[in-house]
């Protein structure tokens, strides 16, 4: 299996360079050399069938594709290949919440019960939306508990919830809390989540290949993911899946989202305000700063610090935080990032506004976060720091 996968990816890597835009041949070649030198070894090591890499380098953008999206069909990864991005979806959910705020439909300092009235009079209902978006509500399991099949059962779980910590003192990374934020944001807009996300974000941003549910006419572009046993899989539906980890997209579309977050697109003022406000800094978590879902690090930042901040220890364990009061305005001299995984996919996105640098790594296998960060940092070092 390993030899078959690596042969396929080498063939594609040698021939498959994505749309180069208006960049010069030298710039494109340099970017491809840096990307392939970093990506190919980790693909071989982790038996990753296929990857798509998008780079934003100032005004230029590149997409480089490696390997296959479907092992059985030997289908090459292309610019149109759709990947699951797991928890990077949370950055879109955060933006929907700040967009609703920019439109005057909610305030992040409002309580959850104001938009989920079934939680009135409960401790979860008294939590501010801000704490849902910063993982600081007071303790929450990583996943929606087994056995919960619908939203009414989820509301019962939230009604029974009791905080382990005082809100705003400890970070506990969790899907249910950001899922509740997305639910509340959509309610504030008077729409279901899918409609609010599609009309409020995907369409205005021009993300034509970004979906919560991949439509029939796009299924041929939807990559198969591969689990630890190299079996073909795709994400299973679940309660709050769309809000927490359900987006499927291309490297091109996700790089457009990166550009939007760096203020490089011409957007409606409310939408740009929303994007900017996701990067206000609310809590310090060691050397990492917690924004609304986005995580950032002051420059210069070394690889070890980035790897520690994206490690299982930080994701899975309760971590004390220090509140930043008032919240700090978005900074440009920072490394901003988010990882995302499903059983068959592993993704990473990072950007440095001061350098107008962005990187998207999409793979159809779950691979270690520390290696995703290392690949991104290596490409950044070759193309930005060493120039």
C-alpha positions in Angstrom: 0.0 0.0 0.0 2.7 2.4 0.9 4.7 1.9 -2.3 1.6 2.3 -4.4 0.6 5.6 -2.7 4.0 7.1 -3.0 4.4 6.2 -6.6 1.1 7.9 -7.4 2.0 11.0 -5.6 5.5 11.3 -7.2 4.0 11.1 -10.6 1.5 13.8 -9.8 4.0 16.0 -8.0 6.3 16.0 -11.0 3.6 17.0 -13.4 0.9 18.7 -11.4 1.4 22.4 -10.7 -1.8 24.3 -9.9 -2.8 27.6 -11.4 0.1 30.0 -11.2 -1.7 33.3 -11.6 0.5 36.1 -12.9 3.6 35.1 -11.0 6.9 34.9 -12.9 8.2 31.5 -13.8 11.1 31.9 -11.3 8.7 32.7 -8.5 6.5 29.8 -9.3 9.4 27.4 -9.6 10.9 28.6 -6.3 7.5 28.2 -4.5 7.0 24.7 -6.0 10.5 23.6 -5.0 10.0 24.8 -1.4 6.5 23.1 -1.2 7.5 19.8 -2.7 10.7 19.6 -0.6 8.6 20.0 2.6 5.5 18.0 1.6 6.8 14.9 -0.2 8.8 13.4 2.8 5.8 13.7 5.1 3.5 12.2 2.6 5.8 9.2 2.3 6.3 8.9 6.1 2.5 9.1 6.9 1.2 7.3 3.8 -0.8 10.3 2.8 -2.4 9.6 -0.6 -2.9 13.2 -1.7 -2.3 16.8 -0.7 -3.1 20.3 -2.0 -1.0 23.2 -1.0 -2.0 26.8 -1.5 0.3 29.7 -0.9 -0.3 33.4 -0.7 2.9 35.4 -1.3 2.0 39.1 -1.4 -0.1 39.7 -4.5 0.7 36.2 -5.9 -1.1 33.0 -5.2 -0.1 29.4 -6.1 -1.7 26.0 -5.8 0.5 22.9 -5.9 -1.2 19.4 -6.0 0.4 16.1 -5.0 -0.8 12.5 -5.1 -4.3 11.1 -5.5 -7.8 12.0 -4.1 -9.0 8.4 -4.6 -6.6 5.5 -4.3 -8.8 2.9 -5.9 -9.5 5.1 -8.9 -5.9 6.6 -9.0 -7.6 10.0 -9.4 -5.0 12.8 -9.1 -5.5 15.7 -6.8 -6.4 18.9 -8.8 -7.3 22.5 -8.1 -10.9 21.3 -7.9 -10.4 18.6 -5.3 -12.6 19.1 -2.2 -11.2 18.2 1.2 -12.7 18.0 4.6 -11.2 20.7 6.9 -12.5 19.5 10.2 -12.1 22.2 13.0 -10.9 24.9 10.6 -14.7 25.1 10.0 -14.8 26.8 13.5 -13.1 29.9 12.0 -16.0 30.3 9.7 -18.5 29.8 12.5 -16.6 32.4 14.5 -16.9 34.8 11.5 -20.7 34.2 11.3 -21.0 35.2 14.9 -18.9 38.4 14.5 -20.8 39.1 11.3 -24.1 38.9 13.2 -22.5 41.3 15.7 -21.4 43.7 13.0 -25.0 43.7 11.7 -26.3 44.6 15.2 -28.0 41.2 15.6 -26.1 40.1 18.7 -23.2 41.1 21.0 -20.5 38.6 22.0 -21.1 39.8 25.6 -24.7 38.6 25.4 -25.7 35.4 27.2 -26.3 32.1 25.3 -29.9 32.0 26.5 -30.7 35.2 24.6 -30.5 33.3 21.4 -31.2 29.7 22.6 -34.2 30.5 24.9 -34.5 26.8 25.8 -31.5 27.4 28.1 -33.1 30.3 30.1 -32.4 30.0 33.8 -29.5 27.5 33.3 -25.8 27.9 34.0 -25.0 27.3 30.3 -27.6 29.9 29.4 -25.8 32.4 31.5 -22.5 31.9 29.7 -21.5 34.8 27.4 -21.2 34.0 23.7 -17.6 35.3 23.9 -16.7 32.4 26.2 -18.1 29.9 23.7 -15.9 31.3 21.0 -12.7 31.3 23.1 -13.2 27.8 24.7 -13.4 29.5 28.2 -16.9 28.8 29.3 -15.8 26.7 32.3 -15.2 23.2 31.0 -16.8 21.1 28.3 -16.1 17.7 26.8 -14.2 17.7 23.4 -17.1 16.0 21.6 -20.9 16.0 21.9 -21.5 13.0 24.3 -22.3 9.7 22.8 -26.0 9.0 22.7 -27.2 12.5 21.9 -29.0 12.2 18.6 -30.8 15.6 18.1 -30.9 19.2 19.3 -33.5 18.6 21.9 -31.3 16.0 23.6 -28.4 18.4 23.3 -30.4 21.1 25.0 -31.1 18.7 27.8 -27.3 18.1 28.1 -26.7 21.9 28.2 -29.4 22.4 30.8 -27.7 19.8 33.1 -24.2 21.2 32.5 -22.3 22.6 35.4 -19.0 24.5 35.0 -15.9 23.0 36.4 -14.1 26.3 36.4 -15.1 30.0 36.6 -15.8 31.3 33.0 -12.8 33.1 31.6 -10.2 31.3 33.7 -9.5 28.0 31.9 -9.4 27.0 28.2 -11.1 23.7 27.3 -11.1 23.1 23.6 -14.5 21.7 22.6 -16.9 21.1 19.7 -20.2 21.6 21.7 -19.4 25.1 22.8 -18.4 26.5 19.3 -21.4 24.5 17.9 -23.7 26.4 20.3 -22.1 29.7 19.2 -23.0 28.9 15.6 -26.5 27.8 16.5 -27.0 31.1 18.4 -25.5 33.2 15.6 -27.8 31.7 13.0 -30.8 32.2 15.3 -29.9 35.8 15.7 -30.0 36.2 11.9 -33.4 34.4 11.7 -31.9 31.6 9.6 -30.8 28.0 9.8 -27.1 27.6 10.0 -26.6 26.3 6.5 -28.5 29.2 5.0 -26.8 31.8 7.1 -23.3 30.4 6.3 -23.9 30.1 2.6 -25.6 33.5 2.1 -23.6 35.4 4.7 -20.1 34.1 4.1 -19.6 31.6 1.3 -21.3 33.6 -1.5 -20.0 37.1 -0.5 -16.5 35.7 -0.3 -16.8 34.0 -3.7 -16.2 30.6 -2.3 -17.9 28.6 -5.1 -16.4 25.2 -4.0 -17.1 25.4 -0.3 -19.9 23.4 1.2 -21.5 22.0 4.4 -23.1 19.3 2.2 -21.3 18.6 -1.1 -23.9 18.7 -3.9 -24.4 15.8 -6.3 -22.7 17.6 -9.2 -19.6 18.2 -7.1 -19.2 14.7 -5.6 -16.7 13.6 -8.3 -14.4 16.3 -6.9 -14.9 15.2 -3.3 -11.7 13.4 -2.2 -11.9 10.2 -0.2 -10.2 10.3 3.2 -8.1 7.5 4.5 -8.1 6.3 8.1 -5.2 4.8 10.1 -5.9 1.5 8.4 -5.8 3.1 4.9 -9.6 2.5 4.5 -11.5 5.0 2.5 -13.8 7.1 4.7 -15.7 10.4 4.9 -17.0 12.3 7.9 -20.1 11.0 9.7 -23.0 13.3 10.4 -23.6 14.3 14.0 -25.3 16.9 16.2 -23.6 20.3 15.6 -21.3 18.8 12.9 -21.8 21.7 10.5 -21.1 24.3 13.1 -18.0 22.6 14.5 -16.2 20.6 11.9 -18.4 20.2 8.8 -17.0 22.3 6.0 -15.6 20.8 2.8 -13.6 23.0 0.5 -10.7 23.4 -1.9 -7.2 24.8 -1.3 -8.1 27.7 -3.6 -11.2 28.7 -1.7 -9.5 28.4 1.6 -6.7 30.6 0.4 -9.3 33.2 -0.6 -10.6 33.0 3.0 -7.0 33.6 4.2 -6.7 36.7 1.9 -10.0 38.0 3.3 -8.7 37.6 6.8 -5.6 39.6 5.9 -7.7 42.4 4.4 -6.6 41.7 0.8 -10.1 41.6 -0.8 -12.6 44.2 -1.5 -15.5 43.3 0.7 -18.6 44.8 2.3 -17.6 46.8 5.4 -19.7 44.7 7.8 -18.1 41.4 6.5 -14.6 42.9 6.7 -15.3 44.1 10.2 -16.5 40.6 11.1 -13.3 39.0 9.8 -11.2 41.5 11.6 -13.1 41.0 14.9 -12.4 37.3 14.9 -8.8 38.3 15.5 -9.3 40.4 18.6 -7.2 38.9 21.3 -9.1 37.9 24.5 -6.9 35.5 26.4 -3.2 34.6 26.8 -2.5 30.8 26.9 1.2 30.7 27.6 2.9 32.0 24.4 -0.3 31.5 22.4 -3.1 34.1 22.3 -6.7 33.0 22.0 -8.8 35.1 19.6 -12.3 34.1 18.5 -11.3 30.5 17.5 -8.1 31.7 15.7 -4.9 31.2 17.7 -1.9 33.5 17.2 1.7 34.0 18.2 3.7 37.2 18.3 6.6 37.4 15.8 9.3 36.3 15.7 8.0 32.8 16.6 10.1 29.6 16.6 8.9 26.2 15.4 8.9 24.7 18.8 6.5 27.3 20.2 4.1 26.7 17.3 4.3 23.0 17.7 3.6 23.2 21.5 0.7 25.5 20.9 -0.9 23.0 18.4 0.0 19.9 20.5 -2.5 17.4 21.9 -1.6 18.6 25.4 -3.1 22.0 24.6 -6.0 20.7 22.7 -7.1 17.9 25.1 -6.2 19.4 28.5 -7.7 22.2 30.6 -5.2 25.1 30.4 -5.3 28.2 32.6 -5.6 31.5 30.7 -5.1 35.1 31.5 -7.7 37.6 30.3 -6.6 40.5 28.1 -8.8 43.4 29.2 -9.8 45.2 27.1 -9.4 42.8 24.2 -6.4 43.7 22.1 -7.0 45.0 18.6 -5.9 42.7 15.7 -2.1 42.8 15.1 -0.3 42.3 11.8 3.0 41.1 13.3 1.7 37.7 14.3 1.5 34.1 13.1 -2.2 33.1 13.0 -3.2 29.5 12.7 -5.8 26.7 13.1 -5.6 23.0 12.6 -8.5 20.7 11.6 -9.0 17.0 11.4 -11.6 14.3 10.7 -11.0 10.6 10.7 -9.8 10.7 7.1 -8.4 14.2 6.6 -5.9 16.5 8.2 -5.7 20.3 7.4 -3.7 23.3 8.6 -4.0 27.0 7.7 -1.7 29.8 8.8 -1.1 33.4 7.8 1.2 36.3 8.7 -0.6 39.6 7.9 2.6 41.7 8.1 4.2 39.6 5.4 1.1 39.0 3.4 2.0 35.3 3.7 -0.6 32.6 3.9 -0.5 28.8 3.6 -3.1 26.1 3.3 -2.3 22.4 3.7 -5.1 19.9 2.9 -4.5 16.2 3.1 -6.8 13.2 2.7 -5.4 11.5 5.8 -5.1 12.6 9.4 -1.5 13.3 10.2 0.2 14.8 13.3 -0.3 18.5 14.0 3.4 18.9 14.8 4.3 17.8 11.3 1.7 20.1 9.7 3.2 23.0 11.6 6.7 22.0 10.7 5.9 21.8 7.0 4.2 25.3 7.0 7.0 26.8 9.0 9.6 25.3 6.7 7.9 26.7 3.6 7.6 30.1 5.3 11.2 30.1 6.2 12.4 29.2 2.7 10.1 31.7 0.9 10.0 34.6 3.4 12.6 34.5 6.2 15.5 33.5 3.9 14.8 35.9 1.1 
